[in-house]
């Protein structure tokens, strides 16, 4: 096998890997966007509903403004849990 053939295989493998990574990243961004829509919908709930869920309106607003690279629901849950533990 020549070095040229080996380098073509490496380039082809890297291109396939890159396409796969792009698909995964796009899928994650779409999932995060859909999740963010659900988090934003929480902002339309009454305060007593948010209290029952265990989050505050400011936390919902904060989570809805996070970049799409972050899952807003997970970030909201983490932040609310830390706040509740700190209040105890």
Residue pairs with C-beta under 8 A, 6 or more apart in sequence:
28 69
29 68
29 69
31 71
32 68
32 69
32 70
32 71
32 72
33 68
35 71
35 72
35 73
36 63
36 64
36 66
36 68
36 72
38 73
39 60
39 63
39 64
39 72
39 73
39 76
40 60
40 64
42 50
42 53
42 55
42 60
43 57
43 60
43 61
43 64
45 53
47 57
50 56
50 57
50 60
54 80
54 81
54 84
55 76
55 80
56 80
56 83
59 76
59 79
59 80
59 83
60 76
62 76
62 79
63 72
63 73
63 75
63 76
63 79
64 72
66 72
66 75
